[in-house]
Amino acid sequence: DTKYKIQNTKVIYGGSVDGKNVADFVKYRDVDGVLVGSASLKLKEVVEIIKKVG
């Protein structure tokens, strides 16, 4: 926010992201991406995440 002179900061959420909840995180204007943890080890989850954010 401009109050703190932060104007071009990217926000990447890095919690428990999977195919079921990824859309809930990326719907916010201030969230620029997600870091996928253990769900990245499961092909089905990765495909689901890509479908929902792509």
mmCIF file as Biopython writes it, N, C-alpha, C and O atoms, coordinates in Angstrom:
data_model
#
loop_
_atom_site.group_PDB
_atom_site.id
_atom_site.type_symbol
_atom_site.label_atom_id
_atom_site.label_alt_id
_atom_site.label_comp_id
_atom_site.label_asym_id
_atom_site.label_entity_id
_atom_site.label_seq_id
_atom_site.pdbx_PDB_ins_code
_atom_site.Cartn_x
_atom_site.Cartn_y
_atom_site.Cartn_z
_atom_site.occupancy
_atom_site.B_iso_or_equiv
_atom_site.auth_seq_id
_atom_site.auth_asym_id
_atom_site.pdbx_PDB_model_num
ATOM 1   N N  . ASP A ? 1  ? 0.849   -1.175  0.000   1.0 0.0 1  A 1 
ATOM 2   C CA . ASP A ? 1  ? 0.000   0.000   0.000   1.0 0.0 1  A 1 
ATOM 3   C C  . ASP A ? 1  ? 0.896   1.240   0.000   1.0 0.0 1  A 1 
ATOM 4   O O  . ASP A ? 1  ? 2.032   1.181   0.470   1.0 0.0 1  A 1 
ATOM 5   N N  . THR A ? 2  ? 0.405   2.330   -0.510  1.0 0.0 2  A 1 
ATOM 6   C CA . THR A ? 2  ? 1.214   3.545   -0.597  1.0 0.0 2  A 1 
ATOM 7   C C  . THR A ? 2  ? 1.550   4.131   0.769   1.0 0.0 2  A 1 
ATOM 8   O O  . THR A ? 2  ? 2.494   4.913   0.887   1.0 0.0 2  A 1 
ATOM 9   N N  . LYS A ? 3  ? 0.805   3.770   1.786   1.0 0.0 3  A 1 
ATOM 10  C CA . LYS A ? 3  ? 1.123   4.251   3.131   1.0 0.0 3  A 1 
ATOM 11  C C  . LYS A ? 3  ? 2.542   3.828   3.514   1.0 0.0 3  A 1 
ATOM 12  O O  . LYS A ? 3  ? 3.250   4.564   4.202   1.0 0.0 3  A 1 
ATOM 13  N N  . TYR A ? 4  ? 2.952   2.645   3.068   1.0 0.0 4  A 1 
ATOM 14  C CA . TYR A ? 4  ? 4.270   2.113   3.384   1.0 0.0 4  A 1 
ATOM 15  C C  . TYR A ? 4  ? 5.215   2.149   2.182   1.0 0.0 4  A 1 
ATOM 16  O O  . TYR A ? 4  ? 6.281   1.534   2.211   1.0 0.0 4  A 1 
ATOM 17  N N  . LYS A ? 5  ? 4.828   2.866   1.133   1.0 0.0 5  A 1 
ATOM 18  C CA . LYS A ? 5  ? 5.637   3.010   -0.076  1.0 0.0 5  A 1 
ATOM 19  C C  . LYS A ? 5  ? 5.871   1.675   -0.790  1.0 0.0 5  A 1 
ATOM 20  O O  . LYS A ? 5  ? 6.897   1.488   -1.443  1.0 0.0 5  A 1 
ATOM 21  N N  . ILE A ? 6  ? 4.926   0.761   -0.664  1.0 0.0 6  A 1 
ATOM 22  C CA . ILE A ? 6  ? 5.003   -0.532  -1.340  1.0 0.0 6  A 1 
ATOM 23  C C  . ILE A ? 6  ? 3.980   -0.511  -2.465  1.0 0.0 6  A 1 
ATOM 24  O O  . ILE A ? 6  ? 2.780   -0.635  -2.220  1.0 0.0 6  A 1 
ATOM 25  N N  . GLN A ? 7  ? 4.446   -0.357  -3.685  1.0 0.0 7  A 1 
ATOM 26  C CA . GLN A ? 7  ? 3.509   -0.217  -4.790  1.0 0.0 7  A 1 
ATOM 27  C C  . GLN A ? 7  ? 3.539   -1.381  -5.772  1.0 0.0 7  A 1 
ATOM 28  O O  . GLN A ? 7  ? 2.492   -1.748  -6.306  1.0 0.0 7  A 1 
ATOM 29  N N  . ASN A ? 8  ? 4.682   -1.964  -6.024  1.0 0.0 8  A 1 
ATOM 30  C CA . ASN A ? 8  ? 4.790   -3.000  -7.043  1.0 0.0 8  A 1 
ATOM 31  C C  . ASN A ? 8  ? 5.216   -4.336  -6.459  1.0 0.0 8  A 1 
ATOM 32  O O  . ASN A ? 8  ? 5.971   -5.076  -7.089  1.0 0.0 8  A 1 
ATOM 33  N N  . THR A ? 9  ? 4.747   -4.646  -5.281  1.0 0.0 9  A 1 
ATOM 34  C CA . THR A ? 9  ? 5.100   -5.886  -4.621  1.0 0.0 9  A 1 
ATOM 35  C C  . THR A ? 9  ? 4.206   -7.016  -5.108  1.0 0.0 9  A 1 
ATOM 36  O O  . THR A ? 9  ? 2.991   -6.854  -5.222  1.0 0.0 9  A 1 
ATOM 37  N N  . LYS A ? 10 ? 4.809   -8.149  -5.392  1.0 0.0 10 A 1 
ATOM 38  C CA . LYS A ? 10 ? 4.066   -9.342  -5.785  1.0 0.0 10 A 1 
ATOM 39  C C  . LYS A ? 10 ? 3.827   -10.193 -4.540  1.0 0.0 10 A 1 
ATOM 40  O O  . LYS A ? 10 ? 4.717   -10.345 -3.704  1.0 0.0 10 A 1 
ATOM 41  N N  . VAL A ? 11 ? 2.620   -10.745 -4.425  1.0 0.0 11 A 1 
ATOM 42  C CA . VAL A ? 11 ? 2.275   -11.600 -3.299  1.0 0.0 11 A 1 
ATOM 43  C C  . VAL A ? 11 ? 2.025   -13.001 -3.825  1.0 0.0 11 A 1 
ATOM 44  O O  . VAL A ? 11 ? 1.188   -13.213 -4.702  1.0 0.0 11 A 1 
ATOM 45  N N  . ILE A ? 12 ? 2.766   -13.957 -3.273  1.0 0.0 12 A 1 
ATOM 46  C CA . ILE A ? 12 ? 2.592   -15.355 -3.642  1.0 0.0 12 A 1 
ATOM 47  C C  . ILE A ? 12 ? 2.205   -16.102 -2.376  1.0 0.0 12 A 1 
ATOM 48  O O  . ILE A ? 12 ? 2.946   -16.099 -1.394  1.0 0.0 12 A 1 
ATOM 49  N N  . TYR A ? 13 ? 1.032   -16.747 -2.402  1.0 0.0 13 A 1 
ATOM 50  C CA . TYR A ? 13 ? 0.558   -17.488 -1.233  1.0 0.0 13 A 1 
ATOM 51  C C  . TYR A ? 13 ? 1.243   -18.845 -1.203  1.0 0.0 13 A 1 
ATOM 52  O O  . TYR A ? 13 ? 1.316   -19.525 -2.226  1.0 0.0 13 A 1 
ATOM 53  N N  . GLY A ? 14 ? 1.738   -19.239 -0.054  1.0 0.0 14 A 1 
ATOM 54  C CA . GLY A ? 14 ? 2.479   -20.486 0.042   1.0 0.0 14 A 1 
ATOM 55  C C  . GLY A ? 14 ? 1.966   -21.447 1.091   1.0 0.0 14 A 1 
ATOM 56  O O  . GLY A ? 14 ? 2.749   -22.216 1.649   1.0 0.0 14 A 1 
ATOM 57  N N  . GLY A ? 15 ? 0.683   -21.428 1.375   1.0 0.0 15 A 1 
ATOM 58  C CA . GLY A ? 15 ? 0.124   -22.369 2.346   1.0 0.0 15 A 1 
ATOM 59  C C  . GLY A ? 15 ? -0.252  -23.685 1.694   1.0 0.0 15 A 1 
ATOM 60  O O  . GLY A ? 15 ? 0.346   -24.070 0.689   1.0 0.0 15 A 1 
ATOM 61  N N  . SER A ? 16 ? -1.205  -24.359 2.235   1.0 0.0 16 A 1 
ATOM 62  C CA . SER A ? 16 ? -1.650  -25.649 1.706   1.0 0.0 16 A 1 
ATOM 63  C C  . SER A ? 16 ? -2.528  -25.447 0.482   1.0 0.0 16 A 1 
ATOM 64  O O  . SER A ? 16 ? -3.752  -25.366 0.591   1.0 0.0 16 A 1 
ATOM 65  N N  . VAL A ? 17 ? -1.902  -25.368 -0.671  1.0 0.0 17 A 1 
ATOM 66  C CA . VAL A ? 17 ? -2.624  -25.150 -1.921  1.0 0.0 17 A 1 
ATOM 67  C C  . VAL A ? 17 ? -2.819  -26.485 -2.617  1.0 0.0 17 A 1 
ATOM 68  O O  . VAL A ? 17 ? -1.879  -27.264 -2.771  1.0 0.0 17 A 1 
ATOM 69  N N  . ASP A ? 18 ? -4.056  -26.739 -3.038  1.0 0.0 18 A 1 
ATOM 70  C CA . ASP A ? 18 ? -4.342  -27.944 -3.817  1.0 0.0 18 A 1 
ATOM 71  C C  . ASP A ? 18 ? -5.451  -27.635 -4.811  1.0 0.0 18 A 1 
ATOM 72  O O  . ASP A ? 18 ? -5.913  -26.498 -4.903  1.0 0.0 18 A 1 
ATOM 73  N N  . GLY A ? 19 ? -5.867  -28.630 -5.540  1.0 0.0 19 A 1 
ATOM 74  C CA . GLY A ? 19 ? -6.889  -28.435 -6.560  1.0 0.0 19 A 1 
ATOM 75  C C  . GLY A ? 19 ? -8.237  -28.010 -6.014  1.0 0.0 19 A 1 
ATOM 76  O O  . GLY A ? 19 ? -9.040  -27.412 -6.731  1.0 0.0 19 A 1 
ATOM 77  N N  . LYS A ? 20 ? -8.490  -28.311 -4.762  1.0 0.0 20 A 1 
ATOM 78  C CA . LYS A ? 20 ? -9.780  -27.966 -4.161  1.0 0.0 20 A 1 
ATOM 79  C C  . LYS A ? 20 ? -9.854  -26.515 -3.700  1.0 0.0 20 A 1 
ATOM 80  O O  . LYS A ? 20 ? -10.937 -25.929 -3.684  1.0 0.0 20 A 1 
ATOM 81  N N  . ASN A ? 21 ? -8.715  -25.925 -3.325  1.0 0.0 21 A 1 
ATOM 82  C CA . ASN A ? 21 ? -8.780  -24.585 -2.743  1.0 0.0 21 A 1 
ATOM 83  C C  . ASN A ? 21 ? -8.019  -23.505 -3.506  1.0 0.0 21 A 1 
ATOM 84  O O  . ASN A ? 21 ? -8.059  -22.340 -3.111  1.0 0.0 21 A 1 
ATOM 85  N N  . VAL A ? 22 ? -7.338  -23.856 -4.572  1.0 0.0 22 A 1 
ATOM 86  C CA . VAL A ? 22 ? -6.509  -22.874 -5.276  1.0 0.0 22 A 1 
ATOM 87  C C  . VAL A ? 22 ? -7.320  -21.686 -5.786  1.0 0.0 22 A 1 
ATOM 88  O O  . VAL A ? 22 ? -6.845  -20.551 -5.745  1.0 0.0 22 A 1 
ATOM 89  N N  . ALA A ? 23 ? -8.531  -21.933 -6.264  1.0 0.0 23 A 1 
ATOM 90  C CA . ALA A ? 23 ? -9.368  -20.842 -6.782  1.0 0.0 23 A 1 
ATOM 91  C C  . ALA A ? 23 ? -9.721  -19.841 -5.683  1.0 0.0 23 A 1 
ATOM 92  O O  . ALA A ? 23 ? -9.895  -18.653 -5.956  1.0 0.0 23 A 1 
ATOM 93  N N  . ASP A ? 24 ? -9.827  -20.317 -4.449  1.0 0.0 24 A 1 
ATOM 94  C CA . ASP A ? 24 ? -10.137 -19.421 -3.332  1.0 0.0 24 A 1 
ATOM 95  C C  . ASP A ? 24 ? -9.005  -18.428 -3.064  1.0 0.0 24 A 1 
ATOM 96  O O  . ASP A ? 24 ? -9.252  -17.325 -2.576  1.0 0.0 24 A 1 
ATOM 97  N N  . PHE A ? 25 ? -7.784  -18.809 -3.375  1.0 0.0 25 A 1 
ATOM 98  C CA . PHE A ? 25 ? -6.639  -17.927 -3.136  1.0 0.0 25 A 1 
ATOM 99  C C  . PHE A ? 25 ? -6.395  -16.976 -4.302  1.0 0.0 25 A 1 
ATOM 100 O O  . PHE A ? 25 ? -6.132  -15.793 -4.087  1.0 0.0 25 A 1 
ATOM 101 N N  . VAL A ? 26 ? -6.476  -17.468 -5.516  1.0 0.0 26 A 1 
ATOM 102 C CA . VAL A ? 26 ? -6.132  -16.624 -6.671  1.0 0.0 26 A 1 
ATOM 103 C C  . VAL A ? 26 ? -7.244  -15.665 -7.066  1.0 0.0 26 A 1 
ATOM 104 O O  . VAL A ? 26 ? -7.044  -14.817 -7.936  1.0 0.0 26 A 1 
ATOM 105 N N  . LYS A ? 27 ? -8.406  -15.781 -6.446  1.0 0.0 27 A 1 
ATOM 106 C CA . LYS A ? 27 ? -9.494  -14.856 -6.777  1.0 0.0 27 A 1 
ATOM 107 C C  . LYS A ? 27 ? -9.240  -13.449 -6.233  1.0 0.0 27 A 1 
ATOM 108 O O  . LYS A ? 27 ? -9.862  -12.487 -6.684  1.0 0.0 27 A 1 
ATOM 109 N N  . TYR A ? 28 ? -8.333  -13.330 -5.271  1.0 0.0 28 A 1 
ATOM 110 C CA . TYR A ? 28 ? -8.041  -12.028 -4.686  1.0 0.0 28 A 1 
ATOM 111 C C  . TYR A ? 28 ? -7.091  -11.241 -5.584  1.0 0.0 28 A 1 
ATOM 112 O O  . TYR A ? 28 ? -6.078  -11.773 -6.038  1.0 0.0 28 A 1 
ATOM 113 N N  . ARG A ? 29 ? -7.412  -10.006 -5.833  1.0 0.0 29 A 1 
ATOM 114 C CA . ARG A ? 29 ? -6.623  -9.149  -6.717  1.0 0.0 29 A 1 
ATOM 115 C C  . ARG A ? 29 ? -5.170  -9.018  -6.258  1.0 0.0 29 A 1 
ATOM 116 O O  . ARG A ? 29 ? -4.268  -8.894  -7.086  1.0 0.0 29 A 1 
ATOM 117 N N  . ASP A ? 30 ? -4.944  -9.046  -4.957  1.0 0.0 30 A 1 
ATOM 118 C CA . ASP A ? 30 ? -3.599  -8.843  -4.423  1.0 0.0 30 A 1 
ATOM 119 C C  . ASP A ? 30 ? -2.733  -10.098 -4.415  1.0 0.0 30 A 1 
ATOM 120 O O  . ASP A ? 30 ? -1.534  -10.012 -4.148  1.0 0.0 30 A 1 
ATOM 121 N N  . VAL A ? 31 ? -3.311  -11.255 -4.700  1.0 0.0 31 A 1 
ATOM 122 C CA . VAL A ? 31 ? -2.535  -12.494 -4.745  1.0 0.0 31 A 1 
ATOM 123 C C  . VAL A ? 31 ? -2.126  -12.737 -6.192  1.0 0.0 31 A 1 
ATOM 124 O O  . VAL A ? 31 ? -2.972  -12.888 -7.074  1.0 0.0 31 A 1 
ATOM 125 N N  . ASP A ? 32 ? -0.816  -12.773 -6.423  1.0 0.0 32 A 1 
ATOM 126 C CA . ASP A ? 32 ? -0.280  -12.897 -7.777  1.0 0.0 32 A 1 
ATOM 127 C C  . ASP A ? 32 ? 0.076   -14.326 -8.160  1.0 0.0 32 A 1 
ATOM 128 O O  . ASP A ? 32 ? 0.384   -14.595 -9.321  1.0 0.0 32 A 1 
ATOM 129 N N  . GLY A ? 33 ? 0.040   -15.236 -7.210  1.0 0.0 33 A 1 
ATOM 130 C CA . GLY A ? 33 ? 0.371   -16.620 -7.514  1.0 0.0 33 A 1 
ATOM 131 C C  . GLY A ? 33 ? 0.363   -17.463 -6.258  1.0 0.0 33 A 1 
ATOM 132 O O  . GLY A ? 33 ? 0.103   -16.971 -5.160  1.0 0.0 33 A 1 
ATOM 133 N N  . VAL A ? 34 ? 0.652   -18.741 -6.437  1.0 0.0 34 A 1 
ATOM 134 C CA . VAL A ? 34 ? 0.680   -19.672 -5.313  1.0 0.0 34 A 1 
ATOM 135 C C  . VAL A ? 34 ? 1.918   -20.553 -5.409  1.0 0.0 34 A 1 
ATOM 136 O O  . VAL A ? 34 ? 2.450   -20.785 -6.495  1.0 0.0 34 A 1 
ATOM 137 N N  . LEU A ? 35 ? 2.361   -21.035 -4.268  1.0 0.0 35 A 1 
ATOM 138 C CA . LEU A ? 35 ? 3.429   -22.024 -4.203  1.0 0.0 35 A 1 
ATOM 139 C C  . LEU A ? 35 ? 2.784   -23.335 -3.787  1.0 0.0 35 A 1 
ATOM 140 O O  . LEU A ? 35 ? 2.195   -23.433 -2.711  1.0 0.0 35 A 1 
ATOM 141 N N  . VAL A ? 36 ? 2.895   -24.321 -4.626  1.0 0.0 36 A 1 
ATOM 142 C CA . VAL A ? 36 ? 2.265   -25.611 -4.357  1.0 0.0 36 A 1 
ATOM 143 C C  . VAL A ? 36 ? 3.286   -26.506 -3.664  1.0 0.0 36 A 1 
ATOM 144 O O  . VAL A ? 36 ? 4.393   -26.706 -4.164  1.0 0.0 36 A 1 
ATOM 145 N N  . GLY A ? 37 ? 2.902   -27.040 -2.513  1.0 0.0 37 A 1 
ATOM 146 C CA . GLY A ? 37 ? 3.796   -27.912 -1.752  1.0 0.0 37 A 1 
ATOM 147 C C  . GLY A ? 37 ? 3.604   -29.369 -2.114  1.0 0.0 37 A 1 
ATOM 148 O O  . GLY A ? 37 ? 3.860   -29.771 -3.249  1.0 0.0 37 A 1 
ATOM 149 N N  . SER A ? 38 ? 3.153   -30.162 -1.153  1.0 0.0 38 A 1 
ATOM 150 C CA . SER A ? 38 ? 3.045   -31.609 -1.348  1.0 0.0 38 A 1 
ATOM 151 C C  . SER A ? 38 ? 2.051   -31.999 -2.438  1.0 0.0 38 A 1 
ATOM 152 O O  . SER A ? 38 ? 2.148   -33.092 -2.997  1.0 0.0 38 A 1 
ATOM 153 N N  . ALA A ? 39 ? 1.105   -31.129 -2.744  1.0 0.0 39 A 1 
ATOM 154 C CA . ALA A ? 39 ? 0.161   -31.428 -3.827  1.0 0.0 39 A 1 
ATOM 155 C C  . ALA A ? 39 ? 0.880   -31.523 -5.171  1.0 0.0 39 A 1 
ATOM 156 O O  . ALA A ? 39 ? 0.366   -32.141 -6.103  1.0 0.0 39 A 1 
ATOM 157 N N  . SER A ? 40 ? 2.054   -30.921 -5.278  1.0 0.0 40 A 1 
ATOM 158 C CA . SER A ? 40 ? 2.809   -30.967 -6.536  1.0 0.0 40 A 1 
ATOM 159 C C  . SER A ? 40 ? 3.363   -32.355 -6.822  1.0 0.0 40 A 1 
ATOM 160 O O  . SER A ? 40 ? 3.820   -32.620 -7.934  1.0 0.0 40 A 1 
ATOM 161 N N  . LEU A ? 41 ? 3.329   -33.232 -5.846  1.0 0.0 41 A 1 
ATOM 162 C CA . LEU A ? 41 ? 3.808   -34.598 -6.032  1.0 0.0 41 A 1 
ATOM 163 C C  . LEU A ? 41 ? 2.737   -35.510 -6.610  1.0 0.0 41 A 1 
ATOM 164 O O  . LEU A ? 41 ? 3.007   -36.669 -6.925  1.0 0.0 41 A 1 
ATOM 165 N N  . LYS A ? 42 ? 1.525   -34.993 -6.749  1.0 0.0 42 A 1 
ATOM 166 C CA . LYS A ? 42 ? 0.404   -35.794 -7.250  1.0 0.0 42 A 1 
ATOM 167 C C  . LYS A ? 42 ? -0.064  -35.214 -8.579  1.0 0.0 42 A 1 
ATOM 168 O O  . LYS A ? 42 ? -0.570  -34.093 -8.630  1.0 0.0 42 A 1 
ATOM 169 N N  . LEU A ? 43 ? 0.105   -35.975 -9.646  1.0 0.0 43 A 1 
ATOM 170 C CA . LEU A ? 43 ? -0.224  -35.492 -10.982 1.0 0.0 43 A 1 
ATOM 171 C C  . LEU A ? 43 ? -1.662  -35.000 -11.077 1.0 0.0 43 A 1 
ATOM 172 O O  . LEU A ? 43 ? -1.923  -33.971 -11.699 1.0 0.0 43 A 1 
ATOM 173 N N  . LYS A ? 44 ? -2.590  -35.719 -10.471 1.0 0.0 44 A 1 
ATOM 174 C CA . LYS A ? 44 ? -4.002  -35.325 -10.522 1.0 0.0 44 A 1 
ATOM 175 C C  . LYS A ? 44 ? -4.210  -33.939 -9.907  1.0 0.0 44 A 1 
ATOM 176 O O  . LYS A ? 44 ? -4.978  -33.135 -10.437 1.0 0.0 44 A 1 
ATOM 177 N N  . GLU A ? 45 ? -3.541  -33.660 -8.809  1.0 0.0 45 A 1 
ATOM 178 C CA . GLU A ? 45 ? -3.652  -32.349 -8.152  1.0 0.0 45 A 1 
ATOM 179 C C  . GLU A ? 45 ? -3.062  -31.245 -9.027  1.0 0.0 45 A 1 
ATOM 180 O O  . GLU A ? 45 ? -3.645  -30.168 -9.152  1.0 0.0 45 A 1 
ATOM 181 N N  . VAL A ? 46 ? -1.918  -31.514 -9.625  1.0 0.0 46 A 1 
ATOM 182 C CA . VAL A ? 46 ? -1.274  -30.515 -10.482 1.0 0.0 46 A 1 
ATOM 183 C C  . VAL A ? 46 ? -2.173  -30.169 -11.660 1.0 0.0 46 A 1 
ATOM 184 O O  . VAL A ? 46 ? -2.339  -28.996 -11.993 1.0 0.0 46 A 1 
ATOM 185 N N  . VAL A ? 47 ? -2.750  -31.180 -12.286 1.0 0.0 47 A 1 
ATOM 186 C CA . VAL A ? 47 ? -3.658  -30.953 -13.418 1.0 0.0 47 A 1 
ATOM 187 C C  . VAL A ? 47 ? -4.860  -30.134 -12.970 1.0 0.0 47 A 1 
ATOM 188 O O  . VAL A ? 47 ? -5.278  -29.218 -13.678 1.0 0.0 47 A 1 
ATOM 189 N N  . GLU A ? 48 ? -5.415  -30.444 -11.822 1.0 0.0 48 A 1 
ATOM 190 C CA . GLU A ? 48 ? -6.571  -29.713 -11.297 1.0 0.0 48 A 1 
ATOM 191 C C  . GLU A ? 48 ? -6.220  -28.248 -11.012 1.0 0.0 48 A 1 
ATOM 192 O O  . GLU A ? 48 ? -7.004  -27.348 -11.313 1.0 0.0 48 A 1 
ATOM 193 N N  . ILE A ? 49 ? -5.062  -28.021 -10.443 1.0 0.0 49 A 1 
ATOM 194 C CA . ILE A ? 49 ? -4.615  -26.653 -10.160 1.0 0.0 49 A 1 
ATOM 195 C C  . ILE A ? 49 ? -4.463  -25.867 -11.454 1.0 0.0 49 A 1 
ATOM 196 O O  . ILE A ? 49 ? -4.914  -24.725 -11.546 1.0 0.0 49 A 1 
ATOM 197 N N  . ILE A ? 50 ? -3.840  -26.462 -12.435 1.0 0.0 50 A 1 
ATOM 198 C CA . ILE A ? 50 ? -3.646  -25.785 -13.724 1.0 0.0 50 A 1 
ATOM 199 C C  . ILE A ? 50 ? -4.985  -25.454 -14.370 1.0 0.0 50 A 1 
ATOM 200 O O  . ILE A ? 50 ? -5.157  -24.366 -14.919 1.0 0.0 50 A 1 
ATOM 201 N N  . LYS A ? 51 ? -5.918  -26.369 -14.311 1.0 0.0 51 A 1 
ATOM 202 C CA . LYS A ? 51 ? -7.248  -26.119 -14.889 1.0 0.0 51 A 1 
ATOM 203 C C  . LYS A ? 51 ? -7.937  -24.938 -14.218 1.0 0.0 51 A 1 
ATOM 204 O O  . LYS A ? 51 ? -8.592  -24.134 -14.882 1.0 0.0 51 A 1 
ATOM 205 N N  . LYS A ? 52 ? -7.788  -24.836 -12.913 1.0 0.0 52 A 1 
ATOM 206 C CA . LYS A ? 52 ? -8.511  -23.800 -12.173 1.0 0.0 52 A 1 
ATOM 207 C C  . LYS A ? 52 ? -7.869  -22.425 -12.253 1.0 0.0 52 A 1 
ATOM 208 O O  . LYS A ? 52 ? -8.566  -21.419 -12.118 1.0 0.0 52 A 1 
ATOM 209 N N  . VAL A ? 53 ? -6.569  -22.353 -12.469 1.0 0.0 53 A 1 
ATOM 210 C CA . VAL A ? 53 ? -5.918  -21.042 -12.545 1.0 0.0 53 A 1 
ATOM 211 C C  . VAL A ? 53 ? -5.533  -20.653 -13.966 1.0 0.0 53 A 1 
ATOM 212 O O  . VAL A ? 53 ? -5.251  -19.486 -14.236 1.0 0.0 53 A 1 
ATOM 213 N N  . GLY A ? 54 ? -5.520  -21.606 -14.857 1.0 0.0 54 A 1 
ATOM 214 C CA . GLY A ? 54 ? -5.081  -21.344 -16.240 1.0 0.0 54 A 1 
ATOM 215 C C  . GLY A ? 54 ? -6.174  -20.877 -17.040 1.0 0.0 54 A 1 
ATOM 216 O O  . GLY A ? 54 ? -5.997  -20.604 -18.228 1.0 0.0 54 A 1 
#
